[in-house]
């Protein structure tokens, strides 16, 4: 009996666990990516050198290979191709129209506003003059965003007029569109919500605390904590706004990842993605719920029923390892990392000695991650400190360079 074929879009570090899980499940993995130093390419049963945005060519390959399902993790770039393939082949996954909306911040915001979702006010701008006019109308601070990027690329905060042109230029560098978004800045706590959307309802719902890092006006997630403690009213409001959003966007049969602002019991949905989150989220959900989140994503993509309930939950949190400076890794003290692992802490490094690393500018500039079963942020920070001390660049380890 021939294996079912699962097409996985992307071969980067955030798709590697998905590829490995598919192989564990006895599936034939067809991995689609551009060429490059992507670890998932070597893991694939079959590799197809196709840009994950080239949905026509991906559909052609999917038809020829007679795939049983298609999915990704941790990236927005591939979501349109998933919607296009699912609609054309009748596979289980996000519909094409919804895929287009969740991968264009302007279409997304327009749909959220039309659907009565609580979200930040915004303006579409095609020139710097319009950008200035919109910022004045919304009132500083504002966020300037490329509408077609992910991983916090092309997103900058401008607190005053003097910072606006830089934010505008940075967004224009990233986008392929002739316009960008200027968005009201809301002073509130930022959290995340991951969920799984079935045919008619939310099958799984996981609000979580978010750890962030800000550099040059860009704030990006660097870690998450489960569970999120909130009042019953706030939890109900969060779920209600997500329900409004999935209806407004037409989402179904897919994971969801949302950026949410919370102040008191008031909620604003800032962005909604049609894929599972990155930055340790699938691993943390797996620990928190006691089942493999990647396996659930794959099962749903194959059109199989997935059970999302759990008898008990387990507090956990995780964060990225990264550098605040460029450099080359000269030494890794494996004994220090092993001492963390012996304590039940999961430590993953994405690079080896001799590899060049870049200072953290967006969500892909990670060196690795640390995940642990704890409810204490102090314990996580201590584990991160030990991990940073184990990785050496030319002028000291990551911890020393961090302090400088």
C-alpha positions as CSV (number, residue, x, y, z in Angstrom):
1,X,0.0,0.0,0.0
2,X,1.5,3.4,-1.0
3,X,2.0,6.1,1.5
4,X,-0.2,9.2,1.6
5,X,1.7,12.2,0.3
6,X,1.8,15.4,2.4
7,X,3.1,18.6,0.7
8,X,4.8,20.9,3.2
9,X,5.5,24.5,2.1
10,X,8.8,25.8,3.4
11,X,12.0,24.1,4.6
12,X,13.2,26.5,7.2
13,X,13.7,26.0,10.9
14,X,9.9,26.5,11.7
15,X,8.9,23.8,9.2
16,X,11.5,21.2,10.3
17,X,9.4,19.8,13.2
18,X,6.4,19.5,10.8
19,X,8.4,17.5,8.3
20,X,9.8,15.2,11.0
21,X,6.4,14.6,12.5
22,X,4.9,13.8,9.1
23,X,7.7,11.2,8.5
24,X,7.0,9.7,12.0
25,X,3.4,9.4,11.0
26,X,4.4,7.3,8.0
27,X,3.7,9.9,5.4
28,X,5.7,10.7,2.2
29,X,6.9,14.3,2.6
30,X,7.0,16.6,-0.5
31,X,8.8,19.8,0.6
32,X,8.5,22.9,-1.5
33,X,11.0,25.8,-1.1
34,X,13.5,28.0,-2.9
35,X,17.1,26.7,-2.7
36,X,19.2,27.8,0.2
37,X,20.6,26.7,3.5
38,X,17.3,25.4,4.7
39,X,17.5,22.3,7.0
40,X,14.2,20.8,5.8
41,X,15.5,20.2,2.3
42,X,17.7,17.3,3.4
43,X,14.8,15.8,5.5
44,X,12.3,15.7,2.6
45,X,11.4,12.5,0.8
46,X,11.1,14.7,-2.3
47,X,12.2,18.3,-2.7
48,X,10.7,20.8,-5.2
49,X,12.5,24.0,-5.9
50,X,9.6,26.3,-6.2
51,X,8.9,29.7,-4.5
52,X,6.2,29.1,-1.9
53,X,4.4,32.1,-3.4
54,X,4.1,30.5,-6.8
55,X,0.7,29.0,-6.2
56,X,0.1,28.0,-9.9
57,X,3.3,25.9,-10.1
58,X,2.6,24.4,-6.6
59,X,-0.9,23.4,-7.8
60,X,0.6,21.8,-10.9
61,X,3.0,19.8,-8.8
62,X,0.3,18.9,-6.3
63,X,-1.9,17.6,-9.1
64,X,0.9,15.6,-10.6
65,X,1.9,14.0,-7.3
66,X,-1.7,13.3,-6.2
67,X,-1.1,14.7,-2.7
68,X,-3.5,13.9,0.1
69,X,-2.9,17.2,2.0
70,X,-0.9,20.4,2.1
71,X,0.2,22.6,5.1
72,X,2.9,24.8,6.6
73,X,3.9,26.2,10.0
74,X,5.3,29.4,11.3
75,X,5.1,31.4,8.0
76,X,2.5,33.6,6.3
77,X,4.2,33.5,2.9
78,X,2.9,30.0,2.0
79,X,-0.7,30.5,3.1
80,X,-2.0,31.7,-0.2
81,X,-0.7,28.7,-2.0
82,X,-2.4,26.4,0.6
83,X,-5.7,28.1,0.0
84,X,-5.3,28.0,-3.8
85,X,-4.4,24.3,-3.8
86,X,-7.1,23.3,-1.3
87,X,-9.8,25.1,-3.3
88,X,-8.7,23.6,-6.6
89,X,-8.2,20.0,-5.4
90,X,-10.9,19.9,-2.8
91,X,-8.4,19.3,0.1
92,X,-9.0,20.3,3.7
93,X,-7.5,23.7,4.5
94,X,-8.0,27.4,4.5
95,X,-10.2,28.6,1.7
96,X,-8.6,30.7,-1.1
97,X,-10.5,33.9,-0.4
98,X,-9.6,33.7,3.4
99,X,-6.0,33.0,2.5
100,X,-5.8,36.2,0.4
101,X,-7.2,38.3,3.2
102,X,-5.0,37.0,6.0
103,X,-1.8,37.6,4.0
104,X,-2.6,41.2,3.1
105,X,-2.8,43.5,6.1
106,X,-5.0,46.0,4.3
107,X,-7.5,43.3,3.1
108,X,-7.4,41.8,6.6
109,X,-8.1,45.1,8.3
110,X,-10.9,46.0,5.9
111,X,-12.6,42.7,6.5
112,X,-12.2,42.9,10.3
113,X,-13.7,46.4,10.3
114,X,-16.6,45.4,8.1
115,X,-17.2,42.4,10.3
116,X,-17.5,44.5,13.5
117,X,-14.3,43.2,15.0
118,X,-12.6,45.4,17.6
119,X,-9.3,46.5,15.9
120,X,-7.0,49.5,15.7
121,X,-8.0,52.3,13.3
122,X,-5.9,52.5,10.1
123,X,-5.3,54.2,6.8
124,X,-4.0,53.0,3.4
125,X,-1.2,55.4,2.1
126,X,0.5,55.4,-1.2
127,X,2.9,58.4,-0.7
128,X,4.8,60.0,2.1
129,X,2.5,63.0,2.0
130,X,-0.5,60.7,2.6
131,X,1.5,59.0,5.4
132,X,2.0,62.3,7.1
133,X,-1.6,63.3,6.7
134,X,-2.8,59.9,8.1
135,X,-0.4,60.0,11.0
136,X,-1.7,63.4,12.0
137,X,-5.3,62.3,11.6
138,X,-4.7,59.2,13.8
139,X,-2.4,60.9,16.2
140,X,1.1,59.8,17.3
141,X,2.4,57.3,18.0
142,X,1.5,55.3,14.9
143,X,2.6,52.0,13.4
144,X,3.7,52.0,9.7
145,X,3.4,48.5,8.2
146,X,4.2,46.8,4.9
147,X,1.0,44.9,4.1
148,X,2.5,41.8,2.6
149,X,5.3,40.9,5.1
150,X,5.7,38.6,8.0
151,X,8.1,38.1,10.9
152,X,7.8,41.8,11.9
153,X,9.6,42.9,8.7
154,X,8.7,46.3,7.5
155,X,6.8,47.2,10.7
156,X,8.0,50.3,12.6
157,X,6.6,52.5,15.3
158,X,6.8,56.3,14.9
159,X,6.4,58.3,18.1
160,X,6.7,61.6,16.5
161,X,6.9,63.3,13.0
162,X,10.7,63.1,13.0
163,X,10.5,59.2,13.1
164,X,7.8,58.9,10.5
165,X,9.9,59.1,7.3
166,X,12.3,56.3,8.5
167,X,9.3,54.1,9.3
168,X,7.8,54.9,5.8
169,X,11.0,54.1,4.0
170,X,11.6,50.8,5.9
171,X,8.1,49.6,5.1
172,X,8.5,50.6,1.4
173,X,11.8,48.6,1.2
174,X,10.0,45.4,2.2
175,X,6.6,45.6,0.4
176,X,5.9,44.7,-3.2
177,X,2.7,46.8,-3.1
178,X,2.4,50.5,-4.1
179,X,1.0,51.3,-0.6
180,X,1.6,50.7,3.1
181,X,-0.6,50.8,6.2
182,X,-0.6,53.5,8.8
183,X,-2.2,52.2,12.0
184,X,-3.3,53.7,15.3
185,X,-1.1,52.7,18.2
186,X,-3.0,51.3,21.1
187,X,-1.4,51.5,24.5
188,X,-2.2,48.1,26.0
189,X,-0.7,44.7,26.9
190,X,0.2,42.5,23.9
191,X,-0.8,38.8,24.0
192,X,-1.2,36.0,21.4
193,X,-4.0,33.7,20.6
194,X,-3.5,30.4,18.8
195,X,-6.5,28.3,17.8
196,X,-7.7,25.7,15.4
197,X,-10.7,26.5,13.3
198,X,-12.8,23.6,12.1
199,X,-15.6,23.5,9.5
200,X,-18.1,25.5,11.6
201,X,-16.5,26.4,15.0
202,X,-13.4,26.9,17.0
203,X,-12.0,23.5,17.9
204,X,-9.1,24.6,20.1
205,X,-8.5,28.0,21.7
206,X,-5.2,29.1,23.4
207,X,-4.6,32.7,24.6
208,X,-1.0,33.0,25.8
209,X,1.3,35.7,27.2
210,X,3.8,37.1,24.9
211,X,7.4,38.2,25.5
212,X,8.6,40.9,23.1
213,X,11.8,42.6,22.1
214,X,12.0,46.1,20.5
215,X,14.8,47.4,18.3
216,X,14.8,50.4,16.0
217,X,11.0,50.9,16.5
218,X,10.1,47.3,15.6
219,X,8.6,45.1,18.3
220,X,8.7,41.4,17.7
221,X,7.7,38.3,19.7
222,X,10.6,36.4,21.3
223,X,8.7,34.0,23.5
224,X,5.4,32.8,25.0
225,X,3.9,31.6,28.2
226,X,1.0,29.2,28.8
227,X,-1.5,29.5,30.3
228,X,-2.8,33.0,30.1
229,X,-4.5,34.0,33.3
230,X,-7.5,36.3,32.8
231,X,-11.0,37.0,34.1
232,X,-13.9,35.0,32.8
233,X,-15.3,38.1,31.1
234,X,-12.0,38.8,29.3
235,X,-11.7,35.2,28.1
236,X,-15.3,35.4,26.8
237,X,-14.5,38.7,25.0
238,X,-11.3,37.2,23.5
239,X,-13.2,34.2,22.1
240,X,-16.0,36.4,20.9
241,X,-13.7,38.7,18.9
242,X,-11.9,35.6,17.4
243,X,-15.3,34.2,16.4
244,X,-16.2,37.6,14.7
245,X,-12.8,37.6,13.0
246,X,-13.0,34.1,11.5
247,X,-16.5,34.9,10.2
248,X,-15.3,38.2,8.7
249,X,-12.3,36.6,7.1
250,X,-14.1,33.3,6.0
251,X,-11.6,31.1,7.8
252,X,-12.1,27.4,8.3
253,X,-10.2,24.1,8.5
254,X,-6.9,25.8,9.5
255,X,-4.8,26.9,12.4
256,X,-5.1,30.5,13.5
257,X,-2.5,32.8,15.1
258,X,-3.5,36.3,16.2
259,X,-1.8,39.3,17.8
260,X,-4.1,40.9,20.3
261,X,-3.9,43.9,22.6
262,X,-5.7,43.8,26.0
263,X,-6.4,46.7,28.4
264,X,-8.5,45.8,31.3
265,X,-11.3,43.6,29.8
266,X,-11.1,45.5,26.4
267,X,-9.7,43.6,23.4
268,X,-8.3,44.7,20.0
269,X,-7.4,42.2,17.3
270,X,-4.4,43.6,15.5
271,X,-3.5,40.9,13.1
272,X,-4.8,37.4,12.3
273,X,-2.8,34.6,10.5
274,X,-4.1,31.5,8.8
275,X,-1.3,29.2,10.2
276,X,0.1,28.2,13.5
277,X,2.4,30.6,15.3
278,X,6.2,30.5,15.4
279,X,8.5,31.3,18.3
280,X,8.1,28.1,20.3
281,X,4.3,28.1,20.1
282,X,3.6,24.6,18.6
283,X,6.1,23.1,21.1
284,X,4.5,24.9,24.0
285,X,0.9,24.0,23.0
286,X,2.1,20.3,22.8
287,X,3.5,20.5,26.3
288,X,0.5,22.5,27.7
289,X,-2.1,20.1,26.2
290,X,-0.2,16.8,26.3
291,X,-0.6,16.1,22.6
292,X,1.5,16.9,19.6
293,X,0.2,20.1,17.9
294,X,2.1,19.4,14.7
295,X,0.3,16.0,14.5
296,X,-3.1,17.8,14.8
297,X,-2.2,20.1,12.0
298,X,-1.2,17.3,9.7
299,X,-4.2,15.1,10.6
300,X,-6.6,18.0,9.7
301,X,-4.8,18.7,6.5
302,X,-5.3,15.0,5.5
303,X,-9.0,15.5,6.1
304,X,-8.9,13.3,9.2
305,X,-10.8,14.1,12.4
306,X,-8.5,15.5,15.2
307,X,-9.4,15.5,18.9
308,X,-8.3,18.6,20.7
309,X,-9.5,18.0,24.2
310,X,-7.1,17.1,27.1
311,X,-7.7,15.9,30.6
312,X,-5.1,18.2,32.2
313,X,-2.8,21.1,31.2
314,X,0.8,21.8,32.1
315,X,2.2,25.3,32.6
316,X,5.2,26.1,30.3
317,X,7.0,28.8,28.5
318,X,9.8,29.3,26.0
319,X,11.8,32.0,24.3
320,X,14.3,32.5,21.5
321,X,18.1,32.7,21.8
322,X,19.4,35.6,19.7
323,X,22.2,38.1,19.5
324,X,22.1,41.9,19.7
325,X,25.2,42.0,17.5
326,X,26.4,40.4,14.3
327,X,29.2,37.8,14.6
328,X,30.6,34.4,13.9
329,X,30.1,31.5,16.4
330,X,33.6,30.6,17.6
331,X,32.7,28.1,20.4
332,X,29.7,26.3,21.9
333,X,30.1,25.0,25.4
334,X,28.1,21.8,25.1
335,X,28.5,20.9,28.8
336,X,26.6,24.0,29.8
337,X,23.8,23.1,27.4
338,X,23.7,19.5,28.6
339,X,23.4,20.6,32.2
340,X,20.1,22.4,31.2
341,X,18.9,19.4,29.3
342,X,19.5,17.2,32.4
343,X,17.1,19.5,34.2
344,X,14.4,18.7,31.7
345,X,14.9,22.0,29.8
346,X,14.7,21.8,26.0
347,X,17.5,23.6,24.3
348,X,17.8,23.9,20.5
349,X,20.5,25.6,18.6
350,X,20.0,26.4,14.9
351,X,23.7,27.1,14.2
352,X,27.1,25.5,14.6
353,X,30.7,26.7,15.2
354,X,31.8,28.8,12.2
355,X,28.4,29.9,11.3
356,X,27.7,33.6,10.8
357,X,24.8,35.1,12.8
358,X,23.1,38.4,12.6
359,X,21.7,40.8,15.2
360,X,18.0,40.3,15.9
361,X,16.0,42.5,13.5
362,X,13.0,40.3,12.9
363,X,11.5,37.0,13.9
364,X,13.7,34.9,11.7
365,X,17.0,36.2,13.2
366,X,17.1,33.5,15.9
367,X,20.0,31.3,17.1
368,X,17.8,28.8,18.8
369,X,15.2,28.4,21.5
370,X,14.8,27.4,25.1
371,X,11.6,25.7,26.4
372,X,10.7,24.6,29.9
373,X,7.9,23.3,32.0
374,X,7.5,26.0,34.5
375,X,5.2,28.9,35.5
376,X,8.2,31.1,36.6
377,X,9.6,33.7,34.3
378,X,12.6,34.0,36.5
379,X,13.4,30.4,36.0
380,X,13.2,30.8,32.2
381,X,15.4,33.9,32.3
382,X,18.0,32.0,34.3
383,X,17.9,29.1,31.7
384,X,18.3,31.6,28.9
385,X,21.2,33.2,30.6
386,X,23.0,29.9,30.9
387,X,22.3,29.1,27.3
388,X,23.6,32.5,26.2
389,X,26.8,32.0,28.2
390,X,27.4,28.7,26.3
391,X,27.6,30.4,22.8
392,X,30.8,32.4,22.1
393,X,31.4,35.0,19.4
394,X,34.7,36.8,18.8
395,X,34.4,39.3,21.7
396,X,32.8,37.1,24.3
397,X,29.7,35.0,24.8
398,X,26.2,36.1,24.0
399,X,25.5,37.0,27.6
400,X,28.6,39.3,27.8
401,X,27.9,40.9,24.5
402,X,24.3,41.4,25.6
403,X,25.4,43.4,28.7
404,X,27.7,45.5,26.5
